[in-house]
Amino acid sequence: MEDMTYWKEVWERKGRDTTKSLEVLDGYEDTTANVAEIAKNIIKELDIKETDRVLEVACGAGGLAQYIKCKEYVGVDYSSSLVKKHIELLNNSVLTGEANDLIFKDKTFDKVFCFGAFHYFPNQEYAKKAINEMKRVAKKAILIGDLPITSHREEHLLYNMNDFKDWKIIEGYYNPNRFNVVYNL
Ligand SMILES: C[S@@+](CC[C@H](N)C(=O)[O-])C[C@H]1O[C@@H](n2cnc3c(N)ncnc32)[C@H](O)[C@@H]1O
């Protein structure tokens, strides 16, 4: 789905939902995902410590953020309505922005992650820019999660494990058609 506006509008609408459920706002309601378990896995893989500065790219309303305990958490998301909800519900530091153009200086964060968003990107070039941005602002490690190999939705951008040669590959946390990758800097 090369047209950026399609998914952006979906996520803007989602943020206008009156629910206070972070799982629903982040779009997990029709999945088998256990968001607390996913967060636990990310914390373990990235070894997130209370002394770490952490950036979540495409953070949504904070479904995962609610479980991250660290020195400083910052979220970025392109849906201004979800950013507003995230701030209202969790009072985190969250900015409206795009994954391929992060406003932070080089090496601002110890750990950077992005879960459940890369399939909404318009094309592979965009995804490469987002990865380069994550590498640029990270000091120690990056995790990209929930990358689909195949999907029931033709609007999803798909990924291939072979494109992540220097990365540690981890099987999907709840969906066998997806995988996660970790990069240590
Ligand atoms: C399934 S939700 C995941 C939210 C959160 N990471 C979680 O797992 O709870 C997908 C999120 O990706 C965001 N998103 C999608 N494409 C994006 C982009 N290009 N830049 C920034 N955010 C994006 C959406 O607005 C939405 O909040």
The ligand as an ORCA input file, in Angstrom:
! r2SCAN-3c Opt
* xyz 0 1
  C      -0.395     -1.907     16.027
  S      -0.056     -0.254     16.612
  C       1.305     -0.628     17.700
  C       1.459      0.392     18.797
  C       2.500      0.011     19.845
  N       3.823     -0.126     19.269
  C       2.101     -1.275     20.528
  O       2.623     -2.335     20.125
  O       1.261     -1.236     21.430
  C       0.752      0.456     15.196
  C       1.191      1.900     15.417
  O       2.084      2.298     14.376
  C       1.859      3.660     14.099
  N       2.496      3.931     12.798
  C       2.269      3.278     11.634
  N       3.053      3.767     10.659
  C       3.816      4.755     11.222
  C       4.817      5.632     10.710
  N       5.180      5.588      9.433
  N       5.401      6.511     11.557
  C       5.004      6.574     12.861
  N       4.044      5.781     13.394
  C       3.457      4.871     12.588
  C       0.340      3.777     14.152
  O      -0.107      5.098     14.278
  C       0.020      2.900     15.373
  O       0.029      3.663     16.532
*
